[in-house]
Structure formats: structure tokens, C-alpha cells
Amino acid sequence: MGRVSMFDCFEGEPKTSLKECLQLYWGYRLLELAQIHGLQVDEGTSDADIIEQLIPKMLDNFPNDVEYLNETEWLFLNRVKQNPNEEMNDIEKKQYATLKWFGYAYLFNHNGHIYPVIPKELLSLLPQSYSEEFERRVERKQKLFTYTLALVNLYGAYRIEQLVDVWNMYNKEKITVDDAKEYVRAMDKRQGYFWYDKGYVVSNLMEDEKQYLALIKNSYRGPYFLPTKSDIAFYSDIEHSLSSSYFKKIEEFIWSKNILDENEVEDLLYDILGVFQLDLSLEVIIDMLKDMGIELNDEDEAEEFMRMLRVASDNTRKWGLRGHMPAELGKSRAKVPVDGPQLQKPQPRTVKKIGRNDPCYCGSGKKYKHCCGKI
């Protein structure tokens, strides 16, 4: 994760009011902020009118939105609050990406120094001293995000009741299904990893309702794989499968071809992981390599690479097996059925909110996952 670059900043002396900061944006970005904050405006609305409508809405939303920040974002917010006029050249994108997405944080490059700004109207809404109740709510929401994401990475799509069951198994403070629904619905617009639909929490790699319902219909009917409490954080890392020794061998093989750059390798590895998670035919991966200009030299190399794929696939937790590995259920690669055309290679969900493969909202021109979403 790199430090903030000058490209992420507005040039000039830092602004301090919310109106001044919003006036730095125009057009699509203001329409985007309007949608994020629940305003109904059309493309014919002037920038000035959108800003006037946004200000009271953002002031109303801010106290609730900040309760959903993760620990890293909280540290950044409090650092700015305590030192509002202090330069911070050591900022990392993951510290402010969510706040920037909501229009709550702005970075200014003034004479070569970076100054973060949380508009003064927003800072005034933060409690002067955090009560135990406030801290408890924030901590619970941060932990709920970890649990929700861990189960998304394991299952692909699951009933909200599964989140409640796993949470209540490991935590003294219990939650209800209504608590979980309220949280997941609120988080739906705040991140690019999962979404909520008709009682299901769904990976953002699932394109639409049809795809995730097909996954559920064709899934193993036994119990879910249940991570231990200590493993929840591990599975919440979207790259946990990519860190296995089996996957590293595939990565080394791809690099040995000297065809792709770093971002292309990362994209390919995510696509391969998607094939494994959905338990698609391994031939799909061979086609991916060909499309990217990677050829297998001979039959021996092809056989060795397919062996790598089979081993890695058998050691990947399958969405169609409710988070189990094939070996845990006594299934080999040859025995696990390959889903038909109902399940396709995962694609980014086509929605207005940011997704991992969407252009980053900071305007860098990079994909979100290679920019502000690279956490």
C-alpha cells in the first residue's frame, strides 16, 4: 500500500468549510455524492444546487457514517481532529479512502506539503470525548465487518442468519437478525466487497441475483465450514487464498513467462481464484492464459501446470461446498461436479457504487483495486 501521491490532492491553500470543499468537485462526482447520501437529483441539476442540497444531508449523515469506519480510518480522523492545521506527508490511502468517497475528507498540496482537511462543520459534530457506549458501537461495527467479510470470502453468498449464528457463537454481546440486516444494509454502500439482497449477503464478484441464486441452488447441502474465532480475521482478508504455498507456485509459473506486468498478474490471479471458488473447469484457466498471450511450451509443461491447478483448487475453500475444501468432504477434483452455464466466471457487479474493477473514484485512471481499494 503506497503513500498518498500529489495526484490525490487539490492544489493550493487548504479549504476549511464543507461548501468550499464541495465546490472543488463538479459534474459526475457531485451526482455520485448525491447518490451516496440519498439525494434524488438528475443530470440537469446545476452543481450549485446539488451542493446546497448536499450540505444538510451530509451533516445529517456524518455522525452515523463515522460509526462504520474501521480502526485505521478512525486513527486518521482523530489525528486530523487533534491537529487540524498540521501537514501529514505520511498518509496512506487506506486511511482516508472511505472518508474521501463520502466527501468527508480532502487532501491539499500546498507548497509541496500535504494537508488533510475534514471540513470544520463535520469536525464539530464529533463528540468531544467518546463515551463508552459510542466506543462500544464503533468497535462492534468494526468487528461485524470482519465477520461479514470472512463469511463472504468463504461462502460467496449466505443467509443473514449464518452471520448471526457465527457471531453469537463467539461473542458475549449477541445480535439479532434485525441487527445484522441493519448493519449489512448500511455497509452495502460503504465498500466494494459484498452486497445485500433478500436476506442474503453476497460477494461483489457475483454479478446479479440470478448468479448467486444459481450458486445456492447447486451448493452442497451439508453444514457450512465453520472457521474458528481466531481464524475470522484470516478469512476476512480477501487475499487469504492467494497466500497459500499452492497458489504461490502458480504465481511463480506465471511470472516465469515474462509476459505480464504486476497489475496483469494480479488480475489473472484473482480470476484464477474465482474459477477455483466457483469450481469451474480448469480449462477455463488455460483459455485465460492464451487470451493474455501465455502459451504452454509442451505436453510436459501443460501436464505440470494442470497438476499445480488441481492441487491449488483442491486446497481452496469452495463457495459451492459452503466453504469446505474438497478433501474435507472426501471429494477429489475429479469427483467434484463442475457447474454448468448457470455459474459463469465472476464479473464485477454492475452498480453505481465502486467495485474492485471499477475506475477509482480518486481520478487516477487506475482500477479501484489497484488504487484506493488496495488495502
N, C-alpha and C positions, 0 to 999 in steps of 0.2 A: 504494500500500500504506500504510494508516494505522497510526498508533502504537497501542499497546495501550490499551484503554479500561478504566475501572473495572469494567465489566461482566465482563471476563475474569478478574477477581481474586476471591479469597476475602477476606472482610473479617476484620480482626483481626491480632493479632501472628503473625508467620510461624512455622510449624511447622518442625521440623528433621529428624524421623525419618520413615522411609518409612511406618511404621504410622500415625503421626499424620496424615500427608498423605492416605493412602488412606481414613482414616476420615471425611474430608471428602466423600467420594463415597458413593452408596448406589444400590441397585436396579439399573436398567438399565446405568448407567455401570460398575458393578463387574462385571456379567455381560459387558459389552463388553471390559473389560480382561482378564477371564479368557480370553475367546476369543482376543484379540490375543496373549496369552502362552502359548497352547496348553493351557489347562486345560479339562477336561471337567466342567462344573458345570451343574446345572439351575436353573430359576427358583425352586425351593423351597429352595435353599441359602441360609442366612442370610448377611447381609452380613459378620458377624464371621468366619464360616467361610471365605467367599471371600477375605477379606483375609489370613487365616492361611495359606491355600494360595498366594495371590498373592506374598507377600513372598519366599519362597525361589525361586520361579520367576522373578520379576523380577530378583533378584540374580544368578541364573544367566544370564539373557538379556542383561542390560545390557552387559557387555563386548563381546559380539558385535554388538548392535544399534547401539552408538555408532560402530562402524566404517562404518556405512552413512549417517551424517549427511553433509549437504552442507557446503560451506565456511562458509556463513553460520551454520548451526546449530553448527558446531564453534567458531566465534568466540564465540558466545553461551555455550556450555558452558564454555569455558575462562575466559571473563570471570567467570562465576559461581564457578568453582573458585578463581580467584585472589582474588576479592573476595566471599566468601560472605555477608557481612552488609551489603553495600552496596546502597543503593537504585538503581534503574535506571528512571528515568521516560522514557527514550528508546528503550525496547524496541519493536521492530516484530514483528508477529505471525509473519512468515515466519521469524523467528529461533528461535522456540520451539514452533511448531505441531506438528512431529513428536514432539518430546520430550514435549509435553503429551499428545498422542494415546496414547503408550505409558505414560503415568503416571509419567514420569521428571522432569517439570518442573511447578512450581506457582508461581502468582503471588499475592501477598498485597497488599492495600491496607491499609496501617497508617497511620492519621492522615493520609491523603491522599498518601502516598508508596508507590510500587510496589517491592516486594522480590521478586525471583525466588529460588526455592529448588529446588535439586537435593538430595534427601534425603542426609544425611551418609553413610548406608551405601553409596549409589551413588557418591558422590564418592570414597570411599575405594578404590573399585575401579579408578579411573582411574590409569594409570601416572604416577608422579611426574615422570618425564622420558620423552618419547616416543622410542623407538628408531627408527632409520632404517627398520627393517623394518615397524614399526607404521605410521609415516607413509606408507610406500610403499603398504601395503594400503589405507589410508584414501583416499589420492589416486587409486588405481586404481579403487576403487568409485565415487568421485565422478565420475570421468571415464566409467566404464561407464554410469552413469545418463544422462549427457548423450548418449552414443551410442545407448543403447536408446531413449530418448525421441525423439531425432531421427528414427530409422528408423520408429518407431510413427507419428509425425506424417506421415511421407512415404508409408508403405505401408498403414497401417491394421492389417494382420496380415502377419506374415512368419515364415519358418522361422528357428529359432535360429541355424542355420548362417550366415545372412546377416549377423547381428550379428558373428559370429566373423570372417567374411571381411573385413568393413569395418574392424573393429578391427585385425586383423593387417596390413591394408594400410597403416595409418597409424601404427602403434605398434611400437617396438622390442621391448617386452615382450609376447610373444604369449600368447594364451589358447586353451584348447581348448573344444570343445563342452561338455564336462562343467563347466568353469569357468563358462561362460556360463549353463548351466542352473542351477547352484548359486546364482549371483548373481540371476538373474531370479526364481527361486522365492522367494528371501529377500526380494526387493523387492516381490513380489506383494502382501504385506500391509502394506507401508510407505508406499504412495502411492495416488493415485486416478487414475492416467493409463493404466496398462497392466496386463495380467494374462497369465498363462502357462497354456497348455493343450496337452498332447500334442505338444510340440515347436514350438509357435507362440507368438510374442509378439503380443498382441492389444490394440488400443486399447480403453480402457474405454468408448468410445462404442458398441462392439459389444456387443449385448445378451447373446448366448449363442453356443454352438458352432455352431448352425445358421446364424446370420447371418454369422459370419466365414468359415465353410467355403463359403457361397454366394459371398462376395466372391472368395475364392481360385479357385473353380471358374470364375467368369465373367471373371477377370482377363486382361489382356494377357499373352501367353506369351513376350514378348521379355525382354531383360535388365532388371534394376532400374535406375532412375535412381540414379546414384552421386554423392552430394554430395562436394565437395572437403573436405579436412581442415579448412580454415578456415571452412567453412560448417556444420560439425556443430553448433556452438553456436547458430547462427542457426536451424536447423531444429528444435533441441530446445525452442525457445520455442513453446509451443502456440498463441500468437497471431501467429506469423510471417506467415501468410496475411492476417490482418486488418490488417496494417500496410501492405499494398500500396496504391498510388495508386488501383487499380481498386476495391478494397474500400472505400476511404475515400469514394469517390463514392456508393456505396450507403449508407454510414452517413450521409453528409450529406443524402441524399434522405429517409431515414427520420426524421432529426431535423427536417427542414423541415416535416413533417406535424404536429409538436407534439402528438402523441398519447401517446407512451410516455415512461416515466421512464428513468433511466440503467440500472437493472438490467434492465428490459424490453428496452431497445435491445441491451444486451449479450447477453441470452438469444437474441434474434432473430438477431443477427449470427452467433452460434455455430451456430444452426440452419441458417442460410443456408450457412455454411461446410461443414456436414455434407452438405447437398444437393450442393454442388459436389464435395466429396471423393468421395462415392459416385456422382456423375454421374447423379443423379436428374433427372426432368423439372423444368424451371424453373417450370412451372405450380404445382408444389408450393409454391414461394415465394410466388406470388400468393395462394394459398389461406391461407398463414400470415399474410400481411398482412391479409387480410379477417377472419381469426379474431381479430386483435388490433385491429380497428377502423380499419385504414388502407385507404382507398379511392383508386383512381387516378381523377383528375378526368375525363379524356377519352382518346380514342384516341391522341392525340399523346403525352400523358404516359405512357400504357401502353407505347407503342412505344419511347419513350426509356428507360424503366426496364428493359424487356426487353433493350434493347441493352446497358445497363450490366451486366445479369446475364450476358449471353452473353460479353462481354469479360472480366469478372471470372472466370467459370467457365473460359474458355479459358486463363486465366493462373493457375489453381490446380492444384497438383500432385494428380493423381487417384490414389486408392487402387487403383482398378481398372486403372490404367495403370502400376502399380508405381512410382509417384512421378513419372512423367513428366507434363508438360503436353501437352494435345492437339496444340499447334503443333509440339512437338518430334518428334512422330511423324507429322506431316503430316495430322493429323486436325482438322477443324473441329468446331464444336459440332453441326452438322447431321449429321456423319458418325459421331460417337461414339455407340455404341448406349446407349440408356437401359435400365438393368437393370430387369427385371420385378419382380413382387411378392416375389421371394426376398430382395431388398435393400430394406429399409424405412428410413424416416427414423430416424437414430440415436437411441437411448434410453439412459438411464443403466443400467448393468449392475446387475441385482438381486442384490446380495450384501451380506453383513453389513458389510464394510469400507466406509469412507467413499468416496463418489463425488462428482463435481463438483456434481451436482444434489441431493445428499442434504442434509438439515438438518445444519448444522455441529455438530461434537461439543462445541464450547465452550458450547453452550446459548444462543447469541444469538438463535436463531429464524430466522436467515438461511440461505440455501443456502451450502454449503461453498465454492463458487467465489466467492461474494461476501464471504466472511469469512476464515477462517484459510487457505483454499486459494487466496486471491488473491495469488499470488506471481509 
